[in-house]
Amino acid sequence: SASFSRPLALSLSGNKMGAYKYVEELWRKKQSDVLRFLLRVRCWEFRQLPGIVRLARPSRPDKARRMGYKAKQGFCVYRVRVRRGGRKRPVHKGIVYGKPVNQGITQLKPNRNHRSMAEERVGRKCGGLRVLNSYWVNQDSTYKYFEVIMIDPHHNGVRNDPRANWICNPVHKHRELRGLTSAGQKYRGLRGKGHNYNKARPSKRATWRRNQNPSLRRYR
């Protein structure tokens, strides 16, 4: 079928593909019959479960491994549910005691993305763990579901791993709350490079603060 044309072309071209690569190509075609059925069945199961639930293994092992997951002690995966839609202004009875420019209640969009919100919720729930990364797994009309990769910074399997023990440093506590994860860097505008992103670095707030304090040289 058309959904399997890409893996077939790769295999016929002489490139050797592993199992994870086939799974990745399968997930690229989310409108295929296989993925549509799988997502529909899984979404029904997700709706019956709590908003934050720990998993025995990731639902998308290929994606989890690309995000840094390892099937070893000290790594775990949580699935988080986030309500879809914009952000309504949290004011009592919809009354903003201010200027008319700030009186909008609906049709407001949050600055952060849903994936970052999911990381924050599981990070607050599991205060002793560190958020490594996250990825999308499913969605319906009401919710989006993300799986968040968590690491135990006190586990010897992590502390003795030279590729993972960087997250044990105290500076990485609650990195999801400070916009340091991949989802956080995305909503902060730090994805690109070059002159188009000069105002986004080191942050939008720092750029505003720097522009508010003009530095005038003595001899100019």
SEKOL-356823 format. One line per 10 residues: number of its first residue (from 1); their letters; for each residue x, y, z of C-alpha. Coordinates in steps of 0.25 Angstrom, whole numbers, plus 2048, in hexadecimal, padded with zeros to 3 digits. Layout:
NUM = A = X,Y,Z ~ ... $
END
This chain:
1 = SASFSRPLAL = 800,800,800 ~ 804,80F,7FF ~ 807,80F,80E ~ 812,805,80D ~ 818,80B,800 ~ 823,813,807 ~ 829,807,810 ~ 828,7FE,803 ~ 830,808,7FB ~ 83B,809,806 $
11 = SLSGNKMGAY = 83C,7FA,807 ~ 83D,7F9,7F7 ~ 848,803,7F6 ~ 851,7FB,7FE ~ 851,802,80B ~ 850,7F9,817 ~ 845,7FC,820 ~ 843,7F8,82F ~ 836,7F5,836 ~ 836,803,83C $
21 = KYVEELWRKK = 837,809,82E ~ 82B,801,829 ~ 823,806,835 ~ 827,814,833 ~ 822,814,825 ~ 815,80D,829 ~ 813,819,833 ~ 816,823,828 ~ 809,81F,821 ~ 7FE,822,82C $
31 = QSDVLRFLLR = 7F3,822,822 ~ 7F6,813,81E ~ 7EC,808,822 ~ 7F5,802,82B ~ 7F8,80F,833 ~ 7EA,814,833 ~ 7E5,807,839 ~ 7F1,806,843 ~ 7EF,815,848 ~ 7E0,813,849 $
41 = VRCWEFRQLP = 7E1,807,852 ~ 7EC,80D,85A ~ 7E5,81A,85C ~ 7D9,812,862 ~ 7E2,80B,86C ~ 7E9,818,870 ~ 7DB,81F,873 ~ 7D8,814,87D ~ 7E5,817,885 ~ 7E9,822,88E $
51 = GIVRLARPSR = 7EF,82F,889 ~ 7FD,82B,88D ~ 801,81C,88C ~ 80E,815,88D ~ 811,80B,881 ~ 819,7FE,882 ~ 81F,802,874 ~ 81D,80D,86A ~ 812,80C,860 ~ 81B,811,855 $
61 = PDKARRMGYK = 829,80A,858 ~ 82F,810,84B ~ 82B,81E,84E ~ 82F,81C,85D ~ 83D,818,85A ~ 83F,824,850 ~ 83B,82D,85C ~ 845,826,865 ~ 83E,81B,86C ~ 846,80E,870 $
71 = AKQGFCVYRV = 840,801,874 ~ 848,801,881 ~ 846,804,890 ~ 844,812,893 ~ 83C,815,887 ~ 82D,816,887 ~ 821,81B,87E ~ 815,822,883 ~ 809,825,87A ~ 802,832,87C $
81 = RVRRGGRKRP = 7F5,838,878 ~ 7F3,846,874 ~ 7E6,84D,870 ~ 7E6,853,862 ~ 7E3,861,85E ~ 7E7,86F,862 ~ 7E9,876,86F ~ 7DD,87D,875 ~ 7E1,889,87E ~ 7DF,884,88D $
91 = VHKGIVYGKP = 7D7,890,892 ~ 7CB,890,89B ~ 7BE,891,893 ~ 7C6,895,887 ~ 7C8,8A3,88D ~ 7D6,8A9,88A ~ 7D8,8B6,893 ~ 7E1,8BD,889 ~ 7E2,8C3,87C ~ 7D9,8BE,870 $
101 = VNQGITQLKP = 7E5,8B9,869 ~ 7E6,8AE,873 ~ 7D8,8AB,875 ~ 7D8,89F,86B ~ 7D4,892,872 ~ 7D3,887,867 ~ 7DA,886,85A ~ 7E7,887,861 ~ 7F3,87E,85E ~ 7FD,879,868 $
111 = NRNHRSMAEE = 80C,87C,866 ~ 810,86E,86A ~ 80C,862,862 ~ 804,856,867 ~ 811,84D,867 ~ 818,856,871 ~ 80B,857,87A ~ 80B,847,87A ~ 81A,847,87E ~ 817,851,889 $
121 = RVGRKCGGLR = 80B,849,88F ~ 813,83C,890 ~ 81F,844,895 ~ 817,84A,8A1 ~ 811,83C,8A3 ~ 81E,835,8A4 ~ 827,83F,8AB ~ 833,835,8AD ~ 834,832,89E ~ 83A,83B,893 $
131 = VLNSYWVNQD = 833,83D,885 ~ 83B,839,87A ~ 832,83A,86E ~ 824,837,869 ~ 81C,834,85C ~ 80E,834,857 ~ 807,826,857 ~ 7F8,829,854 ~ 7ED,833,855 ~ 7DE,834,853 $
141 = STYKYFEVIM = 7D4,840,853 ~ 7D6,843,862 ~ 7E4,83F,866 ~ 7F2,83D,861 ~ 7FB,832,867 ~ 80A,833,868 ~ 814,829,86E ~ 81F,830,877 ~ 82C,829,879 ~ 831,82A,887 $
151 = IDPHHNGVRN = 83E,827,88E ~ 841,824,89C ~ 84E,82C,89F ~ 851,824,8AC ~ 852,817,8A5 ~ 85F,811,8A3 ~ 85C,80C,895 ~ 85A,81B,891 ~ 865,821,89A ~ 870,817,894 $
161 = DPRANWICNP = 86B,819,886 ~ 874,823,87F ~ 86A,826,875 ~ 85E,829,87F ~ 865,82E,88C ~ 865,83C,887 ~ 856,83D,88C ~ 85A,839,89A ~ 860,847,89B ~ 858,850,8A5 $
171 = VHKHRELRGL = 857,85B,89A ~ 84D,852,892 ~ 843,851,89D ~ 835,854,897 ~ 83B,858,88A ~ 82D,856,884 ~ 828,862,88C ~ 833,86B,887 ~ 831,868,878 ~ 83E,860,877 $
181 = TSAGQKYRGL = 838,853,870 ~ 836,852,862 ~ 827,856,863 ~ 82B,862,86B ~ 836,867,861 ~ 82C,866,856 ~ 822,86F,85C ~ 82D,879,860 ~ 831,87A,852 ~ 83F,874,853 $
191 = RGKGHNYNKA = 83D,86A,848 ~ 844,872,83D ~ 851,879,83B ~ 856,885,834 ~ 852,894,833 ~ 843,891,833 ~ 844,88B,842 ~ 84D,896,848 ~ 841,89B,850 ~ 83E,88E,856 $
201 = RPSKRATWRR = 84C,88C,85C ~ 84F,88A,867 ~ 840,88C,869 ~ 835,896,865 ~ 835,89C,873 ~ 844,89E,873 ~ 844,8A5,866 ~ 839,8AE,86A ~ 840,8B2,877 ~ 84D,8B4,86F $
211 = NQNPSLRRYR = 845,8BE,866 ~ 83F,8C5,871 ~ 84D,8C9,876 ~ 854,8D0,86B ~ 863,8D1,86D ~ 869,8DE,868 ~ 878,8DF,866 ~ 87E,8EB,86C ~ 885,8F0,85F ~ 87B,8EE,854 $
END
